[in-house]
């Protein structure tokens, strides 16, 4: 069976798009986790400094 060049190119484009989308989702998940962690640390530090003032 002979594969057409169009199907080969289409398969390659599909794989590349899959990798790009998966990488983008991973990056956004990591960035969200990092921001949430930073905000939690800021809240904790703010809470501890305000409780020390009382």
mmCIF entry with sequence, helices, sheets and N, C-alpha, C, O atoms, coordinates in Angstrom:
data_MODEL
# 
_entry.id   MODEL 
# 
_entity.id                         1 
_entity.type                       polymer 
_entity.pdbx_number_of_molecules   1 
# 
_entity_poly.entity_id                      1 
_entity_poly.type                           'polypeptide(L)' 
_entity_poly.nstd_linkage                   no 
_entity_poly.nstd_monomer                   no 
_entity_poly.pdbx_seq_one_letter_code       
;(UNK)(UNK)(UNK)(UNK)(UNK)(UNK)(UNK)(UNK)(UNK)(UNK)(UNK)(UNK)(UNK)(UNK)(UNK)(UNK)
(UNK)(UNK)(UNK)(UNK)(UNK)(UNK)(UNK)(UNK)(UNK)(UNK)(UNK)(UNK)(UNK)(UNK)(UNK)(UNK)
(UNK)(UNK)(UNK)(UNK)(UNK)(UNK)(UNK)(UNK)(UNK)(UNK)(UNK)(UNK)(UNK)(UNK)(UNK)(UNK)
(UNK)(UNK)(UNK)(UNK)(UNK)(UNK)
;
_entity_poly.pdbx_seq_one_letter_code_can   XXXXXXXXXXXXXXXXXXXXXXXXXXXXXXXXXXXXXXXXXXXXXXXXXXXXXX 
_entity_poly.pdbx_strand_id                 A 
# 
loop_
_entity_poly_seq.entity_id 
_entity_poly_seq.num 
_entity_poly_seq.mon_id 
_entity_poly_seq.hetero 
1 1  UNK n 
1 2  UNK n 
1 3  UNK n 
1 4  UNK n 
1 5  UNK n 
1 6  UNK n 
1 7  UNK n 
1 8  UNK n 
1 9  UNK n 
1 10 UNK n 
1 11 UNK n 
1 12 UNK n 
1 13 UNK n 
1 14 UNK n 
1 15 UNK n 
1 16 UNK n 
1 17 UNK n 
1 18 UNK n 
1 19 UNK n 
1 20 UNK n 
1 21 UNK n 
1 22 UNK n 
1 23 UNK n 
1 24 UNK n 
1 25 UNK n 
1 26 UNK n 
1 27 UNK n 
1 28 UNK n 
1 29 UNK n 
1 30 UNK n 
1 31 UNK n 
1 32 UNK n 
1 33 UNK n 
1 34 UNK n 
1 35 UNK n 
1 36 UNK n 
1 37 UNK n 
1 38 UNK n 
1 39 UNK n 
1 40 UNK n 
1 41 UNK n 
1 42 UNK n 
1 43 UNK n 
1 44 UNK n 
1 45 UNK n 
1 46 UNK n 
1 47 UNK n 
1 48 UNK n 
1 49 UNK n 
1 50 UNK n 
1 51 UNK n 
1 52 UNK n 
1 53 UNK n 
1 54 UNK n 
# 
_struct_asym.id          A 
_struct_asym.entity_id   1 
# 
_struct_conf.conf_type_id            HELX_P 
_struct_conf.id                      HELX_P1 
_struct_conf.pdbx_PDB_helix_id       AA1 
_struct_conf.beg_label_comp_id       UNK 
_struct_conf.beg_label_asym_id       A 
_struct_conf.beg_label_seq_id        5 
_struct_conf.pdbx_beg_PDB_ins_code   ? 
_struct_conf.end_label_comp_id       UNK 
_struct_conf.end_label_asym_id       A 
_struct_conf.end_label_seq_id        53 
_struct_conf.pdbx_end_PDB_ins_code   ? 
_struct_conf.beg_auth_comp_id        UNK 
_struct_conf.beg_auth_asym_id        A 
_struct_conf.beg_auth_seq_id         5 
_struct_conf.end_auth_comp_id        UNK 
_struct_conf.end_auth_asym_id        A 
_struct_conf.end_auth_seq_id         53 
_struct_conf.pdbx_PDB_helix_class    1 
_struct_conf.details                 ? 
_struct_conf.pdbx_PDB_helix_length   49 
# 
_struct_conf_type.id          HELX_P 
_struct_conf_type.criteria    ? 
_struct_conf_type.reference   ? 
# 
loop_
_atom_site.group_PDB 
_atom_site.id 
_atom_site.type_symbol 
_atom_site.label_atom_id 
_atom_site.label_alt_id 
_atom_site.label_comp_id 
_atom_site.label_asym_id 
_atom_site.label_entity_id 
_atom_site.label_seq_id 
_atom_site.pdbx_PDB_ins_code 
_atom_site.Cartn_x 
_atom_site.Cartn_y 
_atom_site.Cartn_z 
_atom_site.occupancy 
_atom_site.B_iso_or_equiv 
_atom_site.pdbx_formal_charge 
_atom_site.auth_seq_id 
_atom_site.auth_comp_id 
_atom_site.auth_asym_id 
_atom_site.auth_atom_id 
_atom_site.pdbx_PDB_model_num 
ATOM 1   N N  . UNK A 1 1  ? 0.847  -1.189 0.000  1.00 0.00 ? 1  UNK A N  1 
ATOM 2   C CA . UNK A 1 1  ? 0.000  0.000  0.000  1.00 0.00 ? 1  UNK A CA 1 
ATOM 3   C C  . UNK A 1 1  ? 0.887  1.246  0.000  1.00 0.00 ? 1  UNK A C  1 
ATOM 4   O O  . UNK A 1 1  ? 1.795  1.366  0.822  1.00 0.00 ? 1  UNK A O  1 
ATOM 5   N N  . UNK A 1 2  ? 0.628  2.146  -0.900 1.00 0.00 ? 2  UNK A N  1 
ATOM 6   C CA . UNK A 1 2  ? 1.415  3.370  -1.038 1.00 0.00 ? 2  UNK A CA 1 
ATOM 7   C C  . UNK A 1 2  ? 0.683  4.495  -0.314 1.00 0.00 ? 2  UNK A C  1 
ATOM 8   O O  . UNK A 1 2  ? -0.491 4.764  -0.569 1.00 0.00 ? 2  UNK A O  1 
ATOM 9   N N  . UNK A 1 3  ? 1.401  5.137  0.585  1.00 0.00 ? 3  UNK A N  1 
ATOM 10  C CA . UNK A 1 3  ? 0.826  6.270  1.305  1.00 0.00 ? 3  UNK A CA 1 
ATOM 11  C C  . UNK A 1 3  ? 0.976  7.531  0.484  1.00 0.00 ? 3  UNK A C  1 
ATOM 12  O O  . UNK A 1 3  ? 2.017  7.762  -0.133 1.00 0.00 ? 3  UNK A O  1 
ATOM 13  N N  . UNK A 1 4  ? -0.054 8.339  0.477  1.00 0.00 ? 4  UNK A N  1 
ATOM 14  C CA . UNK A 1 4  ? 0.057  9.588  -0.269 1.00 0.00 ? 4  UNK A CA 1 
ATOM 15  C C  . UNK A 1 4  ? 0.833  10.605 0.557  1.00 0.00 ? 4  UNK A C  1 
ATOM 16  O O  . UNK A 1 4  ? 0.766  10.574 1.786  1.00 0.00 ? 4  UNK A O  1 
ATOM 17  N N  . UNK A 1 5  ? 1.560  11.497 -0.086 1.00 0.00 ? 5  UNK A N  1 
ATOM 18  C CA . UNK A 1 5  ? 2.315  12.532 0.651  1.00 0.00 ? 5  UNK A CA 1 
ATOM 19  C C  . UNK A 1 5  ? 1.397  13.449 1.467  1.00 0.00 ? 5  UNK A C  1 
ATOM 20  O O  . UNK A 1 5  ? 1.792  13.973 2.508  1.00 0.00 ? 5  UNK A O  1 
ATOM 21  N N  . UNK A 1 6  ? 0.178  13.632 0.981  1.00 0.00 ? 6  UNK A N  1 
ATOM 22  C CA . UNK A 1 6  ? -0.766 14.493 1.696  1.00 0.00 ? 6  UNK A CA 1 
ATOM 23  C C  . UNK A 1 6  ? -1.089 13.914 3.071  1.00 0.00 ? 6  UNK A C  1 
ATOM 24  O O  . UNK A 1 6  ? -1.128 14.648 4.059  1.00 0.00 ? 6  UNK A O  1 
ATOM 25  N N  . UNK A 1 7  ? -1.320 12.614 3.140  1.00 0.00 ? 7  UNK A N  1 
ATOM 26  C CA . UNK A 1 7  ? -1.628 11.990 4.427  1.00 0.00 ? 7  UNK A CA 1 
ATOM 27  C C  . UNK A 1 7  ? -0.431 12.030 5.369  1.00 0.00 ? 7  UNK A C  1 
ATOM 28  O O  . UNK A 1 7  ? -0.602 12.189 6.578  1.00 0.00 ? 7  UNK A O  1 
ATOM 29  N N  . UNK A 1 8  ? 0.757  11.891 4.842  1.00 0.00 ? 8  UNK A N  1 
ATOM 30  C CA . UNK A 1 8  ? 1.954  11.970 5.672  1.00 0.00 ? 8  UNK A CA 1 
ATOM 31  C C  . UNK A 1 8  ? 2.107  13.364 6.273  1.00 0.00 ? 8  UNK A C  1 
ATOM 32  O O  . UNK A 1 8  ? 2.398  13.513 7.460  1.00 0.00 ? 8  UNK A O  1 
ATOM 33  N N  . UNK A 1 9  ? 1.910  14.362 5.451  1.00 0.00 ? 9  UNK A N  1 
ATOM 34  C CA . UNK A 1 9  ? 2.014  15.751 5.922  1.00 0.00 ? 9  UNK A CA 1 
ATOM 35  C C  . UNK A 1 9  ? 0.919  16.043 6.939  1.00 0.00 ? 9  UNK A C  1 
ATOM 36  O O  . UNK A 1 9  ? 1.168  16.675 7.966  1.00 0.00 ? 9  UNK A O  1 
ATOM 37  N N  . UNK A 1 10 ? -0.295 15.581 6.648  1.00 0.00 ? 10 UNK A N  1 
ATOM 38  C CA . UNK A 1 10 ? -1.416 15.802 7.554  1.00 0.00 ? 10 UNK A CA 1 
ATOM 39  C C  . UNK A 1 10 ? -1.169 15.130 8.907  1.00 0.00 ? 10 UNK A C  1 
ATOM 40  O O  . UNK A 1 10 ? -1.484 15.706 9.948  1.00 0.00 ? 10 UNK A O  1 
ATOM 41  N N  . UNK A 1 11 ? -0.620 13.939 8.900  1.00 0.00 ? 11 UNK A N  1 
ATOM 42  C CA . UNK A 1 11 ? -0.300 13.232 10.143 1.00 0.00 ? 11 UNK A CA 1 
ATOM 43  C C  . UNK A 1 11 ? 0.769  13.978 10.922 1.00 0.00 ? 11 UNK A C  1 
ATOM 44  O O  . UNK A 1 11 ? 0.664  14.116 12.141 1.00 0.00 ? 11 UNK A O  1 
ATOM 45  N N  . UNK A 1 12 ? 1.789  14.458 10.238 1.00 0.00 ? 12 UNK A N  1 
ATOM 46  C CA . UNK A 1 12 ? 2.852  15.210 10.892 1.00 0.00 ? 12 UNK A CA 1 
ATOM 47  C C  . UNK A 1 12 ? 2.314  16.498 11.518 1.00 0.00 ? 12 UNK A C  1 
ATOM 48  O O  . UNK A 1 12 ? 2.676  16.844 12.643 1.00 0.00 ? 12 UNK A O  1 
ATOM 49  N N  . UNK A 1 13 ? 1.455  17.201 10.793 1.00 0.00 ? 13 UNK A N  1 
ATOM 50  C CA . UNK A 1 13 ? 0.859  18.435 11.320 1.00 0.00 ? 13 UNK A CA 1 
ATOM 51  C C  . UNK A 1 13 ? 0.002  18.125 12.544 1.00 0.00 ? 13 UNK A C  1 
ATOM 52  O O  . UNK A 1 13 ? 0.027  18.877 13.518 1.00 0.00 ? 13 UNK A O  1 
ATOM 53  N N  . UNK A 1 14 ? -0.752 17.035 12.510 1.00 0.00 ? 14 UNK A N  1 
ATOM 54  C CA . UNK A 1 14 ? -1.595 16.656 13.646 1.00 0.00 ? 14 UNK A CA 1 
ATOM 55  C C  . UNK A 1 14 ? -0.745 16.347 14.874 1.00 0.00 ? 14 UNK A C  1 
ATOM 56  O O  . UNK A 1 14 ? -1.096 16.751 15.983 1.00 0.00 ? 14 UNK A O  1 
ATOM 57  N N  . UNK A 1 15 ? 0.357  15.644 14.693 1.00 0.00 ? 15 UNK A N  1 
ATOM 58  C CA . UNK A 1 15 ? 1.234  15.310 15.817 1.00 0.00 ? 15 UNK A CA 1 
ATOM 59  C C  . UNK A 1 15 ? 1.869  16.573 16.390 1.00 0.00 ? 15 UNK A C  1 
ATOM 60  O O  . UNK A 1 15 ? 1.942  16.730 17.609 1.00 0.00 ? 15 UNK A O  1 
ATOM 61  N N  . UNK A 1 16 ? 2.324  17.466 15.533 1.00 0.00 ? 16 UNK A N  1 
ATOM 62  C CA . UNK A 1 16 ? 2.936  18.715 15.996 1.00 0.00 ? 16 UNK A CA 1 
ATOM 63  C C  . UNK A 1 16 ? 1.918  19.552 16.774 1.00 0.00 ? 16 UNK A C  1 
ATOM 64  O O  . UNK A 1 16 ? 2.242  20.100 17.828 1.00 0.00 ? 16 UNK A O  1 
ATOM 65  N N  . UNK A 1 17 ? 0.701  19.650 16.263 1.00 0.00 ? 17 UNK A N  1 
ATOM 66  C CA . UNK A 1 17 ? -0.333 20.415 16.972 1.00 0.00 ? 17 UNK A CA 1 
ATOM 67  C C  . UNK A 1 17 ? -0.672 19.779 18.317 1.00 0.00 ? 17 UNK A C  1 
ATOM 68  O O  . UNK A 1 17 ? -0.903 20.485 19.299 1.00 0.00 ? 17 UNK A O  1 
ATOM 69  N N  . UNK A 1 18 ? -0.702 18.464 18.362 1.00 0.00 ? 18 UNK A N  1 
ATOM 70  C CA . UNK A 1 18 ? -0.969 17.770 19.616 1.00 0.00 ? 18 UNK A CA 1 
ATOM 71  C C  . UNK A 1 18 ? 0.107  18.076 20.649 1.00 0.00 ? 18 UNK A C  1 
ATOM 72  O O  . UNK A 1 18 ? -0.201 18.308 21.818 1.00 0.00 ? 18 UNK A O  1 
ATOM 73  N N  . UNK A 1 19 ? 1.358  18.077 20.227 1.00 0.00 ? 19 UNK A N  1 
ATOM 74  C CA . UNK A 1 19 ? 2.463  18.378 21.137 1.00 0.00 ? 19 UNK A CA 1 
ATOM 75  C C  . UNK A 1 19 ? 2.389  19.829 21.613 1.00 0.00 ? 19 UNK A C  1 
ATOM 76  O O  . UNK A 1 19 ? 2.596  20.108 22.794 1.00 0.00 ? 19 UNK A O  1 
ATOM 77  N N  . UNK A 1 20 ? 2.096  20.747 20.697 1.00 0.00 ? 20 UNK A N  1 
ATOM 78  C CA . UNK A 1 20 ? 2.024  22.170 21.055 1.00 0.00 ? 20 UNK A CA 1 
ATOM 79  C C  . UNK A 1 20 ? 0.883  22.431 22.037 1.00 0.00 ? 20 UNK A C  1 
ATOM 80  O O  . UNK A 1 20 ? 1.061  23.144 23.025 1.00 0.00 ? 20 UNK A O  1 
ATOM 81  N N  . UNK A 1 21 ? -0.278 21.858 21.766 1.00 0.00 ? 21 UNK A N  1 
ATOM 82  C CA . UNK A 1 21 ? -1.432 22.079 22.652 1.00 0.00 ? 21 UNK A CA 1 
ATOM 83  C C  . UNK A 1 21 ? -1.179 21.452 24.025 1.00 0.00 ? 21 UNK A C  1 
ATOM 84  O O  . UNK A 1 21 ? -1.496 22.056 25.049 1.00 0.00 ? 21 UNK A O  1 
ATOM 85  N N  . UNK A 1 22 ? -0.616 20.256 24.051 1.00 0.00 ? 22 UNK A N  1 
ATOM 86  C CA . UNK A 1 22 ? -0.310 19.606 25.319 1.00 0.00 ? 22 UNK A CA 1 
ATOM 87  C C  . UNK A 1 22 ? 0.720  20.410 26.117 1.00 0.00 ? 22 UNK A C  1 
ATOM 88  O O  . UNK A 1 22 ? 0.588  20.556 27.332 1.00 0.00 ? 22 UNK A O  1 
ATOM 89  N N  . UNK A 1 23 ? 1.732  20.925 25.442 1.00 0.00 ? 23 UNK A N  1 
ATOM 90  C CA . UNK A 1 23 ? 2.724  21.763 26.111 1.00 0.00 ? 23 UNK A CA 1 
ATOM 91  C C  . UNK A 1 23 ? 2.116  23.047 26.647 1.00 0.00 ? 23 UNK A C  1 
ATOM 92  O O  . UNK A 1 23 ? 2.462  23.490 27.742 1.00 0.00 ? 23 UNK A O  1 
ATOM 93  N N  . UNK A 1 24 ? 1.214  23.646 25.883 1.00 0.00 ? 24 UNK A N  1 
ATOM 94  C CA . UNK A 1 24 ? 0.545  24.864 26.335 1.00 0.00 ? 24 UNK A CA 1 
ATOM 95  C C  . UNK A 1 24 ? -0.306 24.631 27.568 1.00 0.00 ? 24 UNK A C  1 
ATOM 96  O O  . UNK A 1 24 ? -0.306 25.441 28.495 1.00 0.00 ? 24 UNK A O  1 
ATOM 97  N N  . UNK A 1 25 ? -1.034 23.520 27.579 1.00 0.00 ? 25 UNK A N  1 
ATOM 98  C CA . UNK A 1 25 ? -1.857 23.195 28.739 1.00 0.00 ? 25 UNK A CA 1 
ATOM 99  C C  . UNK A 1 25 ? -0.977 22.936 29.958 1.00 0.00 ? 25 UNK A C  1 
ATOM 100 O O  . UNK A 1 25 ? -1.302 23.359 31.067 1.00 0.00 ? 25 UNK A O  1 
ATOM 101 N N  . UNK A 1 26 ? 0.123  22.248 29.749 1.00 0.00 ? 26 UNK A N  1 
ATOM 102 C CA . UNK A 1 26 ? 1.049  22.002 30.853 1.00 0.00 ? 26 UNK A CA 1 
ATOM 103 C C  . UNK A 1 26 ? 1.629  23.293 31.396 1.00 0.00 ? 26 UNK A C  1 
ATOM 104 O O  . UNK A 1 26 ? 1.743  23.462 32.610 1.00 0.00 ? 26 UNK A O  1 
ATOM 105 N N  . UNK A 1 27 ? 1.999  24.209 30.505 1.00 0.00 ? 27 UNK A N  1 
ATOM 106 C CA . UNK A 1 27 ? 2.555  25.498 30.939 1.00 0.00 ? 27 UNK A CA 1 
ATOM 107 C C  . UNK A 1 27 ? 1.521  26.298 31.728 1.00 0.00 ? 27 UNK A C  1 
ATOM 108 O O  . UNK A 1 27 ? 1.842  26.856 32.778 1.00 0.00 ? 27 UNK A O  1 
ATOM 109 N N  . UNK A 1 28 ? 0.285  26.358 31.235 1.00 0.00 ? 28 UNK A N  1 
ATOM 110 C CA . UNK A 1 28 ? -0.747 27.117 31.935 1.00 0.00 ? 28 UNK A CA 1 
ATOM 111 C C  . UNK A 1 28 ? -1.066 26.508 33.295 1.00 0.00 ? 28 UNK A C  1 
ATOM 112 O O  . UNK A 1 28 ? -1.313 27.234 34.258 1.00 0.00 ? 28 UNK A O  1 
ATOM 113 N N  . UNK A 1 29 ? -1.062 25.191 33.377 1.00 0.00 ? 29 UNK A N  1 
ATOM 114 C CA . UNK A 1 29 ? -1.305 24.526 34.656 1.00 0.00 ? 29 UNK A CA 1 
ATOM 115 C C  . UNK A 1 29 ? -0.193 24.846 35.650 1.00 0.00 ? 29 UNK A C  1 
ATOM 116 O O  . UNK A 1 29 ? -0.456 25.138 36.816 1.00 0.00 ? 29 UNK A O  1 
ATOM 117 N N  . UNK A 1 30 ? 1.044  24.789 35.182 1.00 0.00 ? 30 UNK A N  1 
ATOM 118 C CA . UNK A 1 30 ? 2.181  25.100 36.044 1.00 0.00 ? 30 UNK A CA 1 
ATOM 119 C C  . UNK A 1 30 ? 2.152  26.554 36.494 1.00 0.00 ? 30 UNK A C  1 
ATOM 120 O O  . UNK A 1 30 ? 2.418  26.843 37.661 1.00 0.00 ? 30 UNK A O  1 
ATOM 121 N N  . UNK A 1 31 ? 1.837  27.461 35.596 1.00 0.00 ? 31 UNK A N  1 
ATOM 122 C CA . UNK A 1 31 ? 1.787  28.882 35.946 1.00 0.00 ? 31 UNK A CA 1 
ATOM 123 C C  . UNK A 1 31 ? 0.678  29.150 36.954 1.00 0.00 ? 31 UNK A C  1 
ATOM 124 O O  . UNK A 1 31 ? 0.868  29.932 37.885 1.00 0.00 ? 31 UNK A O  1 
ATOM 125 N N  . UNK A 1 32 ? -0.481 28.512 36.782 1.00 0.00 ? 32 UNK A N  1 
ATOM 126 C CA . UNK A 1 32 ? -1.590 28.687 37.721 1.00 0.00 ? 32 UNK A CA 1 
ATOM 127 C C  . UNK A 1 32 ? -1.220 28.155 39.095 1.00 0.00 ? 32 UNK A C  1 
ATOM 128 O O  . UNK A 1 32 ? -1.507 28.796 40.105 1.00 0.00 ? 32 UNK A O  1 
ATOM 129 N N  . UNK A 1 33 ? -0.584 26.984 39.144 1.00 0.00 ? 33 UNK A N  1 
ATOM 130 C CA . UNK A 1 33 ? -0.161 26.394 40.417 1.00 0.00 ? 33 UNK A CA 1 
ATOM 131 C C  . UNK A 1 33 ? 0.848  27.294 41.125 1.00 0.00 ? 33 UNK A C  1 
ATOM 132 O O  . UNK A 1 33 ? 0.775  27.492 42.338 1.00 0.00 ? 33 UNK A O  1 
ATOM 133 N N  . UNK A 1 34 ? 1.800  27.843 40.342 1.00 0.00 ? 34 UNK A N  1 
ATOM 134 C CA . UNK A 1 34 ? 2.833  28.707 40.916 1.00 0.00 ? 34 UNK A CA 1 
ATOM 135 C C  . UNK A 1 34 ? 2.217  29.998 41.466 1.00 0.00 ? 34 UNK A C  1 
ATOM 136 O O  . UNK A 1 34 ? 2.595  30.454 42.545 1.00 0.00 ? 34 UNK A O  1 
ATOM 137 N N  . UNK A 1 35 ? 1.267  30.590 40.726 1.00 0.00 ? 35 UNK A N  1 
ATOM 138 C CA . UNK A 1 35 ? 0.619  31.822 41.188 1.00 0.00 ? 35 UNK A CA 1 
ATOM 139 C C  . UNK A 1 35 ? -0.225 31.572 42.436 1.00 0.00 ? 35 UNK A C  1 
ATOM 140 O O  . UNK A 1 35 ? -0.220 32.378 43.366 1.00 0.00 ? 35 UNK A O  1 
ATOM 141 N N  . UNK A 1 36 ? -0.952 30.450 42.452 1.00 0.00 ? 36 UNK A N  1 
ATOM 142 C CA . UNK A 1 36 ? -1.775 30.128 43.610 1.00 0.00 ? 36 UNK A CA 1 
ATOM 143 C C  . UNK A 1 36 ? -0.901 29.918 44.845 1.00 0.00 ? 36 UNK A C  1 
ATOM 144 O O  . UNK A 1 36 ? -1.254 30.350 45.942 1.00 0.00 ? 36 UNK A O  1 
ATOM 145 N N  . UNK A 1 37 ? 0.232  29.258 44.662 1.00 0.00 ? 37 UNK A N  1 
ATOM 146 C CA . UNK A 1 37 ? 1.155  29.024 45.771 1.00 0.00 ? 37 UNK A CA 1 
ATOM 147 C C  . UNK A 1 37 ? 1.726  30.346 46.290 1.00 0.00 ? 37 UNK A C  1 
ATOM 148 O O  . UNK A 1 37 ? 1.846  30.546 47.499 1.00 0.00 ? 37 UNK A O  1 
ATOM 149 N N  . UNK A 1 38 ? 2.075  31.245 45.369 1.00 0.00 ? 38 UNK A N  1 
ATOM 150 C CA . UNK A 1 38 ? 2.616  32.545 45.772 1.00 0.00 ? 38 UNK A CA 1 
ATOM 151 C C  . UNK A 1 38 ? 1.572  33.361 46.539 1.00 0.00 ? 38 UNK A C  1 
ATOM 152 O O  . UNK A 1 38 ? 1.899  34.000 47.539 1.00 0.00 ? 38 UNK A O  1 
ATOM 153 N N  . UNK A 1 39 ? 0.313  33.341 46.074 1.00 0.00 ? 39 UNK A N  1 
ATOM 154 C CA . UNK A 1 39 ? -0.742 34.079 46.766 1.00 0.00 ? 39 UNK A CA 1 
ATOM 155 C C  . UNK A 1 39 ? -1.013 33.503 48.151 1.00 0.00 ? 39 UNK A C  1 
ATOM 156 O O  . UNK A 1 39 ? -1.246 34.252 49.099 1.00 0.00 ? 39 UNK A O  1 
ATOM 157 N N  . UNK A 1 40 ? -0.984 32.183 48.274 1.00 0.00 ? 40 UNK A N  1 
ATOM 158 C CA . UNK A 1 40 ? -1.173 31.568 49.590 1.00 0.00 ? 40 UNK A CA 1 
ATOM 159 C C  . UNK A 1 40 ? -0.060 31.973 50.547 1.00 0.00 ? 40 UNK A C  1 
ATOM 160 O O  . UNK A 1 40 ? -0.319 32.239 51.721 1.00 0.00 ? 40 UNK A O  1 
ATOM 161 N N  . UNK A 1 41 ? 1.172  32.022 50.060 1.00 0.00 ? 41 UNK A N  1 
ATOM 162 C CA . UNK A 1 41 ? 2.288  32.443 50.911 1.00 0.00 ? 41 UNK A CA 1 
ATOM 163 C C  . UNK A 1 41 ? 2.146  33.901 51.322 1.00 0.00 ? 41 UNK A C  1 
ATOM 164 O O  . UNK A 1 41 ? 2.461  34.255 52.459 1.00 0.00 ? 41 UNK A O  1 
ATOM 165 N N  . UNK A 1 42 ? 1.676  34.754 50.413 1.00 0.00 ? 42 UNK A N  1 
ATOM 166 C CA . UNK A 1 42 ? 1.463  36.161 50.747 1.00 0.00 ? 42 UNK A CA 1 
ATOM 167 C C  . UNK A 1 42 ? 0.368  36.304 51.798 1.00 0.00 ? 42 UNK A C  1 
ATOM 168 O O  . UNK A 1 42 ? 0.487  37.112 52.719 1.00 0.00 ? 42 UNK A O  1 
ATOM 169 N N  . UNK A 1 43 ? -0.698 35.521 51.659 1.00 0.00 ? 43 UNK A N  1 
ATOM 170 C CA . UNK A 1 43 ? -1.787 35.583 52.643 1.00 0.00 ? 43 UNK A CA 1 
ATOM 171 C C  . UNK A 1 43 ? -1.289 35.146 54.018 1.00 0.00 ? 43 UNK A C  1 
ATOM 172 O O  . UNK A 1 43 ? -1.618 35.760 55.033 1.00 0.00 ? 43 UNK A O  1 
ATOM 173 N N  . UNK A 1 44 ? -0.491 34.076 54.039 1.00 0.00 ? 44 UNK A N  1 
ATOM 174 C CA . UNK A 1 44 ? 0.045  33.590 55.313 1.00 0.00 ? 44 UNK A CA 1 
ATOM 175 C C  . UNK A 1 44 ? 0.952  34.628 55.963 1.00 0.00 ? 44 UNK A C  1 
ATOM 176 O O  . UNK A 1 44 ? 0.879  34.854 57.170 1.00 0.00 ? 44 UNK A O  1 
ATOM 177 N N  . UNK A 1 45 ? 1.801  35.255 55.164 1.00 0.00 ? 45 UNK A N  1 
ATOM 178 C CA . UNK A 1 45 ? 2.725  36.244 55.732 1.00 0.00 ? 45 UNK A CA 1 
ATOM 179 C C  . UNK A 1 45 ? 1.973  37.484 56.192 1.00 0.00 ? 45 UNK A C  1 
ATOM 180 O O  . UNK A 1 45 ? 2.332  38.088 57.202 1.00 0.00 ? 45 UNK A O  1 
ATOM 181 N N  . UNK A 1 46 ? 0.939  37.866 55.463 1.00 0.00 ? 46 UNK A N  1 
ATOM 182 C CA . UNK A 1 46 ? 0.130  39.015 55.865 1.00 0.00 ? 46 UNK A CA 1 
ATOM 183 C C  . UNK A 1 46 ? -0.623 38.713 57.150 1.00 0.00 ? 46 UNK A C  1 
ATOM 184 O O  . UNK A 1 46 ? -0.702 39.556 58.044 1.00 0.00 ? 46 UNK A O  1 
ATOM 185 N N  . UNK A 1 47 ? -1.174 37.511 57.240 1.00 0.00 ? 47 UNK A N  1 
ATOM 186 C CA . UNK A 1 47 ? -1.893 37.102 58.440 1.00 0.00 ? 47 UNK A CA 1 
ATOM 187 C C  . UNK A 1 47 ? -0.977 37.069 59.652 1.00 0.00 ? 47 UNK A C  1 
ATOM 188 O O  . UNK A 1 47 ? -1.365 37.496 60.740 1.00 0.00 ? 47 UNK A O  1 
ATOM 189 N N  . UNK A 1 48 ? 0.237  36.565 59.471 1.00 0.00 ? 48 UNK A N  1 
ATOM 190 C CA . UNK A 1 48 ? 1.152  36.468 60.616 1.00 0.00 ? 48 UNK A CA 1 
ATOM 191 C C  . UNK A 1 48 ? 1.641  37.839 61.052 1.00 0.00 ? 48 UNK A C  1 
ATOM 192 O O  . UNK A 1 48 ? 1.848  38.050 62.248 1.00 0.00 ? 48 UNK A O  1 
ATOM 193 N N  . UNK A 1 49 ? 1.833  38.779 60.137 1.00 0.00 ? 49 UNK A N  1 
ATOM 194 C CA . UNK A 1 49 ? 2.285  40.120 60.533 1.00 0.00 ? 49 UNK A CA 1 
ATOM 195 C C  . UNK A 1 49 ? 1.154  40.902 61.183 1.00 0.00 ? 49 UNK A C  1 
ATOM 196 O O  . UNK A 1 49 ? 1.409  41.679 62.102 1.00 0.00 ? 49 UNK A O  1 
ATOM 197 N N  . UNK A 1 50 ? -0.090 40.725 60.738 1.00 0.00 ? 50 UNK A N  1 
ATOM 198 C CA . UNK A 1 50 ? -1.185 41.456 61.373 1.00 0.00 ? 50 UNK A CA 1 
ATOM 199 C C  . UNK A 1 50 ? -1.503 40.876 62.743 1.00 0.00 ? 50 UNK A C  1 
ATOM 200 O O  . UNK A 1 50 ? -1.900 41.618 63.640 1.00 0.00 ? 50 UNK A O  1 
ATOM 201 N N  . UNK A 1 51 ? -1.342 39.582 62.927 1.00 0.00 ? 51 UNK A N  1 
ATOM 202 C CA . UNK A 1 51 ? -1.608 39.009 64.245 1.00 0.00 ? 51 UNK A CA 1 
ATOM 203 C C  . UNK A 1 51 ? -0.508 39.388 65.235 1.00 0.00 ? 51 UNK A C  1 
ATOM 204 O O  . UNK A 1 51 ? -0.775 39.441 66.436 1.00 0.00 ? 51 UNK A O  1 
ATOM 205 N N  . UNK A 1 52 ? 0.710  39.651 64.781 1.00 0.00 ? 52 UNK A N  1 
ATOM 206 C CA . UNK A 1 52 ? 1.792  40.056 65.655 1.00 0.00 ? 52 UNK A CA 1 
ATOM 207 C C  . UNK A 1 52 ? 1.610  41.483 66.146 1.00 0.00 ? 52 UNK A C  1 
ATOM 208 O O  . UNK A 1 52 ? 2.101  41.837 67.218 1.00 0.00 ? 52 UNK A O  1 
ATOM 209 N N  . UNK A 1 53 ? 0.913  42.300 65.378 1.00 0.00 ? 53 UNK A N  1 
ATOM 210 C CA . UNK A 1 53 ? 0.717  43.691 65.755 1.00 0.00 ? 53 UNK A CA 1 
ATOM 211 C C  . UNK A 1 53 ? -0.274 43.842 66.896 1.00 0.00 ? 53 UNK A C  1 
ATOM 212 O O  . UNK A 1 53 ? -0.232 44.838 67.618 1.00 0.00 ? 53 UNK A O  1 
ATOM 213 N N  . UNK A 1 54 ? -1.152 42.886 67.072 1.00 0.00 ? 54 UNK A N  1 
ATOM 214 C CA . UNK A 1 54 ? -2.204 43.012 68.095 1.00 0.00 ? 54 UNK A CA 1 
ATOM 215 C C  . UNK A 1 54 ? -1.680 42.896 69.478 1.00 0.00 ? 54 UNK A C  1 
ATOM 216 O O  . UNK A 1 54 ? -2.446 42.981 70.438 1.00 0.00 ? 54 UNK A O  1 
# 
